[in-house]
């Protein structure tokens, strides 16, 4: 389907959720696509906040995560704590074993340090392909993206058409500031990854994530050996279609 087919629908959704609190926005949009709404969590502070509202409101939204096989121990602990607190399922998606085995046999376990192409192929196998499985047959994909996460996300709309994955995406925290997220986390006593307190802001796979230094960009801790313009793993790369190019 073309993005133009969904332009009117997306604009209507924007009107429906305008000036509504986060929990109301989630309830309104999840009701538009019964049984066809998913939320992807990496157990970041943003994702934990959204998960809290989904689970406490018992919304008809499937929460899933991509287990790359190389996550931090602290991330798995946060995952377990979340299950214990809310008593609701989080669906895991894993890489296809044969693809991963072939890649590591040919390139080695840490080839992502050697070239951007190797790193993107690793991300494709460990994250992008599992994501495609998670999104198959769904109509709305909710994410924890915020505009300040990386430069290329500044152009994203809160509700947009993802032409790559053929799905509507909703970023409820797009315009939230870090302090606002942290305040809500504390208010509801939501489990958080302890790495955040150690300077880790954006937390992904252990070999590809480090703490950031004072004054560094939010995304500096991800793939720090690469140019900042390349710091996407392929999960949120979309075709940006402006009003001038819509047909």
HUMO-V184712 format. One record per pair of residues at least 12 apart in sequence whose C-alpha atoms are under 10 Angstrom apart, sorted by the first residue. I is the first residue (numbers start at 0). J is the second residue. D is the distance in Angstrom with one decimal. If there is no record, write none. Layout:
I|J|D  I|J|D
This chain:
0|162|8.2  0|165|6.8  0|166|9.0  1|160|8.8  1|161|9.7  1|162|7.3  1|165|8.2  1|245|9.5  1|246|9.2  2|159|8.8  2|160|5.8  2|161|7.8  2|162|6.6  2|165|8.4  2|166|9.1  2|167|9.1  2|238|9.5  2|239|9.9  2|240|8.0  2|245|7.9  2|246|9.0  3|160|8.9  3|240|9.1  3|242|9.5  3|244|9.5  3|245|6.0  3|246|6.1  4|160|9.7  4|245|9.7  4|246|9.0  5|159|9.0  5|160|7.2  5|166|9.5  5|167|8.2  6|159|8.5  6|160|7.9  6|242|9.5  6|245|8.7  8|167|9.8  9|157|9.9  9|158|6.6  9|159|6.9  9|160|7.9  9|167|8.0  9|168|9.6  9|169|9.8  10|158|8.4  10|159|9.3  12|24|9.5  12|27|8.7  12|28|7.4  12|31|9.1  12|158|7.9  12|169|9.9  13|28|9.8  13|156|10.0  13|157|8.3  13|158|7.0  13|159|9.8  13|169|10.0  15|27|7.5  15|28|8.5  16|28|8.0  16|171|9.7  20|171|9.5  21|48|9.8  21|49|8.3  21|52|8.1  21|171|6.7  21|172|8.0  22|49|8.3  22|51|9.5  22|52|5.9  22|53|7.8  22|55|9.7  22|56|8.0  22|58|9.7  22|171|9.4  23|52|9.4  23|56|9.8  24|169|9.8  24|171|7.6  25|49|8.7  25|52|8.1  25|53|7.5  25|56|9.5  25|58|8.0  25|59|9.8  25|60|9.0  25|141|8.8  25|169|9.2  25|171|7.8  26|52|9.3  26|53|8.4  26|56|8.2  26|57|9.5  26|58|6.6  26|59|8.6  26|60|9.3  27|58|9.9  28|139|8.4  28|141|9.7  28|169|8.8  29|53|9.8  29|58|7.2  29|59|6.6  29|60|6.7  29|138|9.9  29|139|8.0  29|140|9.9  29|141|9.5  30|58|8.7  30|59|7.8  30|60|9.4  31|138|9.4  31|139|9.1  32|59|9.2  32|60|9.6  32|137|8.7  32|138|6.6  32|139|7.2  33|58|10.0  33|59|6.9  33|60|8.5  33|137|9.9  33|138|9.2  33|139|9.9  34|59|6.4  34|60|7.1  34|61|8.1  34|137|8.1  34|138|8.9  34|139|9.8  35|59|8.6  35|60|7.7  35|61|8.3  35|134|9.2  35|135|9.7  35|136|7.3  35|137|4.6  35|138|5.2  35|139|6.5  35|140|8.8  36|58|9.8  36|59|7.3  36|60|5.2  36|61|6.4  36|62|8.9  36|134|9.0  36|136|9.6  36|137|6.1  36|138|6.1  36|139|4.8  36|140|6.1  36|141|7.6  36|167|9.7  36|168|9.9  37|59|8.8  37|60|5.3  37|61|4.6  37|62|5.9  37|63|7.2  37|133|8.2  37|134|7.5  37|137|7.1  37|138|8.3  37|139|6.4  37|140|5.1  37|141|6.1  37|142|8.8  37|168|9.8  38|50|8.1  38|53|9.1  38|60|6.7  38|61|6.1  38|62|4.8  38|63|6.2  38|64|8.4  38|89|9.7  38|133|9.7  38|134|9.6  38|139|8.5  38|140|5.8  38|141|4.6  38|142|6.0  38|143|8.6  38|168|9.8  38|169|9.4  39|61|8.6  39|62|6.0  39|63|5.1  39|64|5.5  39|65|7.9  39|89|9.4  39|90|9.5  39|91|9.9  39|130|8.7  39|133|8.8  39|134|9.5  39|140|7.6  39|141|6.6  39|142|5.8  39|143|7.9  40|62|7.0  40|63|6.2  40|64|5.1  40|65|7.8  40|78|9.6  40|89|8.8  40|90|9.9  40|91|10.0  40|141|9.2  40|142|7.3  40|143|7.5  41|63|8.8  41|64|6.1  41|65|7.2  41|66|8.7  41|70|9.7  41|74|8.1  41|77|9.8  41|78|8.8  41|142|9.7  41|143|8.9  41|201|9.7  41|202|7.9  41|203|7.6  42|64|8.3  42|74|6.8  42|75|8.9  42|76|9.9  42|77|6.8  42|78|6.7  42|81|8.7  42|143|9.6  42|190|9.0  42|191|7.4  42|192|7.1  42|202|8.6  42|203|9.6  43|74|8.7  43|77|9.2  43|143|8.2  43|190|9.8  43|191|7.2  43|192|6.9  43|194|9.9  43|195|8.6  43|200|8.4  43|201|7.4  43|202|6.9  43|203|9.1  44|143|8.7  44|177|9.2  44|180|7.2  44|181|7.4  44|183|9.8  44|184|7.4  44|189|8.7  44|190|8.5  44|191|6.1  44|192|7.5  44|195|8.3  44|200|9.0  44|201|9.3  44|202|9.8  45|142|8.8  45|143|5.3  45|144|7.7  45|145|8.3  45|171|9.7  45|172|7.4  45|173|10.0  45|175|9.5  45|177|8.8  45|180|6.6  45|181|8.6  45|183|9.8  45|184|8.7  45|191|9.6  46|141|9.7  46|142|7.4  46|143|5.1  46|144|8.5  46|172|9.4  46|191|9.7  47|77|9.3  47|78|9.6  47|81|8.2  47|143|8.7  47|180|9.8  47|184|8.0  47|189|6.9  47|190|7.2  47|191|7.1  47|192|9.3  48|143|8.7  48|172|9.5  48|180|7.5  48|181|9.0  48|183|7.4  48|184|6.3  48|185|10.0  48|187|8.8  48|188|9.9  48|189|7.1  48|190|9.1  48|191|9.3  49|62|9.9  49|141|9.1  49|142|8.5  49|143|7.2  49|171|8.3  49|172|8.6  49|184|10.0  50|62|7.5  50|81|8.8  50|85|9.3  50|89|9.6  50|143|9.6  50|189|9.4  51|81|8.9  51|84|9.6  51|85|7.9  51|184|9.1  51|187|8.3  51|188|9.8  51|189|7.2  51|190|9.4  52|187|10.0  54|84|9.9  54|85|6.5  54|86|8.6  54|87|7.0  54|88|9.3  55|85|7.5  55|87|9.7  57|87|9.1  60|139|9.5  60|140|9.5  60|141|9.1  61|88|8.4  61|89|7.6  61|90|7.7  61|133|9.8  61|140|9.8  61|141|9.9  62|87|9.2  62|88|7.4  62|89|5.2  62|90|6.3  62|91|9.0  62|133|10.0  62|141|9.3  63|88|8.5  63|89|5.1  63|90|4.3  63|91|5.7  63|92|7.4  63|130|9.4  63|133|7.6  63|134|9.9  64|78|9.4  64|89|6.9  64|90|6.2  64|91|5.1  64|92|6.3  64|93|8.9  64|126|9.7  64|129|9.4  64|130|8.7  64|133|8.8  65|90|8.7  65|91|5.9  65|92|5.0  65|93|6.2  65|94|8.4  65|125|7.9  65|126|6.3  65|127|9.1  65|128|9.9  65|129|6.8  65|130|7.0  65|133|8.9  66|90|9.9  66|91|6.3  66|92|6.0  66|93|5.3  66|94|7.7  66|125|7.8  66|126|7.9  66|129|8.8  66|204|9.3  67|91|9.8  67|92|8.3  67|93|6.2  67|94|6.5  67|121|9.5  67|122|8.6  67|124|8.6  67|125|4.9  67|126|6.4  67|129|8.9  67|203|9.2  67|204|7.3  68|93|7.6  68|94|8.1  68|125|7.8  68|204|8.2  68|205|9.7  69|125|9.1  69|203|8.6  69|204|5.3  69|205|6.0  69|206|7.5  69|207|9.4  70|202|8.8  70|203|6.6  70|204|4.6  70|205|5.4  70|206|8.5  70|207|9.7  70|208|9.7  71|192|9.7  71|194|9.0  71|202|8.5  71|203|7.9  71|204|6.6  71|205|5.2  71|206|8.9  71|208|9.4  72|192|9.8  72|194|9.9  72|205|8.7  73|191|9.4  73|192|6.2  73|193|6.6  73|194|6.9  73|205|10.0  74|191|8.9  74|192|6.1  74|193|8.4  74|194|8.4  74|202|8.5  74|203|8.9  74|204|9.4  74|205|9.6  75|192|9.0  76|190|9.6  76|191|9.4  76|192|7.8  76|193|9.2  77|190|6.4  77|191|6.2  77|192|5.5  77|193|8.1  78|190|8.8  78|191|9.2  78|192|8.8  79|190|9.6  80|189|9.4  80|190|6.5  80|191|8.8  80|192|9.7  81|189|8.1  81|190|6.3  81|191|8.8  82|190|10.0  83|190|10.0  84|189|8.6  84|190|8.2  85|189|10.0  90|133|9.0  91|129|9.3  91|133|9.0  92|125|9.4  92|126|8.7  92|128|9.5  92|129|5.7  92|130|7.5  92|131|9.9  92|132|8.0  92|133|7.1  93|124|9.3  93|125|7.1  93|126|8.0  93|128|9.0  93|129|6.0  93|130|9.0  93|132|9.7  94|122|9.9  94|123|9.1  94|124|6.0  94|125|4.9  94|126|7.0  94|127|9.0  94|128|7.2  94|129|5.8  94|130|9.4  95|124|7.3  95|125|7.9  95|128|8.1  95|129|7.7  96|124|9.3  96|125|9.6  98|121|9.9  98|124|6.9  98|125|9.2  99|120|10.0  99|121|8.1  99|124|6.5  99|125|7.5  102|117|9.4  102|120|8.5  102|121|7.8  102|124|8.6  103|121|9.0  106|121|9.8  108|121|9.6  109|121|9.4  109|206|8.1  109|207|9.8  111|206|9.2  111|207|8.5  111|222|9.1  112|206|9.1  112|207|8.6  112|222|8.5  112|223|9.9  112|224|7.6  112|225|8.9  113|224|9.6  114|224|9.7  114|225|8.7  115|222|9.4  115|224|9.6  115|225|7.4  115|226|9.4  115|229|8.2  115|230|9.6  118|207|9.3  118|222|8.8  118|225|9.9  118|232|8.3  119|229|9.7  119|230|9.8  119|231|8.6  119|232|6.3  119|233|7.5  120|232|9.1  120|233|9.7  121|232|9.0  122|204|9.7  122|231|9.3  122|232|5.7  122|233|7.3  122|234|8.8  123|232|7.4  123|233|7.0  123|234|8.6  125|204|9.9  125|232|9.9  126|232|7.9  126|233|8.2  126|234|7.3  127|232|7.9  127|233|6.3  127|234|5.8  127|235|9.4  128|233|9.9  128|234|9.4  130|164|9.2  130|234|7.5  131|163|9.9  131|164|7.2  131|234|9.3  134|164|7.6  134|165|9.1  134|166|8.1  135|164|8.6  135|165|9.3  135|166|9.3  136|165|9.7  136|166|9.2  137|164|10.0  137|165|9.2  137|166|7.3  137|167|9.1  138|165|8.5  138|166|5.6  138|167|6.3  138|168|8.7  139|158|9.8  139|160|9.6  139|161|9.9  139|165|9.7  139|166|6.0  139|167|4.9  139|168|5.8  139|169|7.2  140|158|9.8  140|160|10.0  140|161|9.3  140|164|9.7  140|166|6.9  140|167|6.2  140|168|4.7  140|169|6.2  140|170|8.6  141|158|9.3  141|167|8.6  141|168|5.8  141|169|4.8  141|170|6.0  141|171|7.6  142|157|10.0  142|168|7.4  142|169|6.4  142|170|5.2  142|171|7.4  142|172|8.4  142|173|9.2  142|235|9.5  143|169|8.8  143|170|6.0  143|171|7.0  143|172|6.2  143|173|7.6  144|157|9.2  144|169|9.0  144|170|5.8  144|171|7.9  144|172|6.5  144|173|5.8  144|174|9.1  144|175|9.6  144|235|9.1  145|157|9.1  145|170|7.3  145|171|8.4  145|172|5.6  145|173|4.0  145|174|6.1  145|175|6.7  145|176|8.0  145|177|9.0  146|170|9.4  146|172|8.5  146|173|5.3  146|174|6.2  146|175|8.0  146|176|8.9  147|173|8.4  147|174|8.3  147|175|8.9  147|176|8.0  147|177|8.9  147|216|9.1  147|217|7.3  147|218|8.9  148|173|9.3  148|177|10.0  148|200|9.4  148|201|8.0  148|216|8.7  148|217|6.0  148|218|6.2  148|219|9.9  149|216|8.3  149|217|7.1  149|218|6.0  149|219|9.2  149|227|8.7  149|228|8.7  149|230|7.9  149|231|8.6  150|216|9.8  150|217|9.8  150|218|9.0  150|227|8.7  150|228|7.6  150|230|9.4  151|228|8.0  151|229|9.6  151|230|9.3  151|231|8.9  151|235|9.7  151|236|9.0  152|173|8.9  152|235|8.7  152|236|9.3  153|173|9.0  153|174|9.6  154|239|8.3  155|170|8.9  155|173|8.3  155|235|9.9  155|237|9.2  155|239|8.2  156|168|9.1  156|169|8.4  156|170|7.9  156|173|7.9  156|174|9.6  156|239|9.9  157|169|5.8  157|170|5.0  157|171|6.4  157|172|8.0  157|173|5.8  157|174|8.0  158|170|6.4  158|171|8.2  158|173|9.3  159|237|9.5  159|239|9.3  159|240|9.8  160|237|8.2  160|238|8.7  160|239|8.8  160|240|8.9  161|235|8.4  161|236|8.2  161|237|5.5  161|238|7.1  161|239|8.6  161|240|9.9  162|236|9.2  162|237|6.0  162|238|6.0  162|239|8.6  162|240|9.2  163|233|9.9  163|234|9.5  163|235|8.9  163|236|7.4  163|237|5.7  163|238|6.9  164|234|9.3  164|235|9.3  164|236|9.4  164|237|8.2  165|237|9.8  168|235|9.7  194|209|9.6  194|210|8.3  195|210|8.5  196|210|9.7  197|209|9.8  197|210|6.9  197|211|9.1  198|210|4.6  198|211|5.7  198|212|7.4  198|213|8.9  198|220|9.1  199|211|6.2  199|212|9.3  199|217|9.3  199|218|9.9  199|219|9.9  199|220|7.1  199|221|9.5  200|216|9.8  200|217|6.6  200|218|7.7  200|219|9.0  200|220|7.4  200|221|9.2  201|217|7.1  201|218|6.4  201|219|8.6  201|220|6.8  201|221|6.9  202|218|9.6  202|220|8.1  202|221|7.6  203|220|9.5  203|221|7.5  203|222|9.6  204|221|8.9  204|222|9.8  205|221|9.8  206|221|9.4  206|222|8.7  207|220|8.0  207|221|5.8  207|222|5.2  207|223|7.6  207|224|9.1  208|220|5.4  208|221|4.8  208|222|6.4  208|223|7.7  209|221|6.6  209|222|8.4  209|223|7.8  210|223|10.0  211|223|9.4  218|230|7.6  218|231|9.6
